[in-house]
Amino acid sequence: MNLSKEIADLIVQMLAENGTVEIRRNDLAERLGCVPSQINYVLSSRFTPEHGYIVESRRGGGGYIKITRVTYNYEALKMHLINSIGDAVDEKTCRAHLQNLCANGLLSQKEASIMAAALCENAYRDIPQAQRNMVRAAVFKQMLLVSMA
């Protein structure tokens, strides 16, 4: 198994208990037999707001990393998501949002697949590069407003 996946799976398992976990980076790295920077990599790539997590850290002797699985009410989630998209969004961020919506039961896999197809880079190949992410953001927001109505 890939070490990054193993780290992420362990953190998700820890989060399953109550939605929040506090870990010491060095302790977790020692437990898994890796360097602390590997923990940082996993946190920064897989436990992001787009994936539905808040990561807080405290440095120093009593330092820890606190990871919280975000839970929103439906209307707050919709508004937060639309606001977080902003005026421009790339395909990778769209996919992360779609995955999070599916994981929380707010979109079906079929809906997410259709949206992903409409938001993929290939769908925008005839649009000038400088405008693609702006058009993608407008399309994504409109699809979310309609599908999450």
Residue pairs with C-beta under 8 A, 6 or more apart in sequence:
3 32
3 34
3 38
4 38
4 41
4 42
4 45
4 46
6 32
7 28
7 32
7 34
7 38
7 39
7 42
8 42
8 46
8 47
10 28
10 32
11 21
11 23
11 42
11 47
11 67
14 21
14 23
15 21
15 67
15 69
19 68
19 69
19 71
20 66
20 67
20 68
20 69
21 66
21 67
22 64
22 65
22 66
22 67
23 64
23 65
23 67
24 63
24 64
24 65
25 36
25 39
25 40
25 63
25 65
26 36
28 39
29 35
29 36
29 38
29 39
39 65
43 55
43 65
43 67
47 53
47 55
47 67
48 55
48 96
49 70
49 84
50 84
50 93
50 96
50 97
50 100
51 96
51 99
51 100
52 69
52 70
52 100
52 103
52 104
53 67
53 68
53 69
53 70
54 67
54 68
54 70
55 65
55 66
55 67
55 68
56 65
56 66
56 68
57 63
57 64
57 65
57 66
58 64
58 66
72 80
74 106
74 148
77 104
77 106
78 144
78 145
78 148
81 97
81 101
81 144
82 141
82 144
82 145
84 97
85 93
85 97
85 137
85 140
85 141
86 137
87 134
87 137
88 133
88 134
88 136
88 137
89 133
89 136
89 137
89 140
90 133
90 136
91 119
91 120
91 121
91 136
94 115
94 116
94 119
94 136
94 140
95 116
95 119
97 140
98 107
98 112
98 115
98 116
99 112
101 107
101 112
102 108
102 109
102 112
106 148
107 115
107 147
107 148
111 147
115 140
115 143
115 147
117 123
118 139
118 143
119 136
119 139
119 140
121 132
124 132
124 135
124 136
127 135
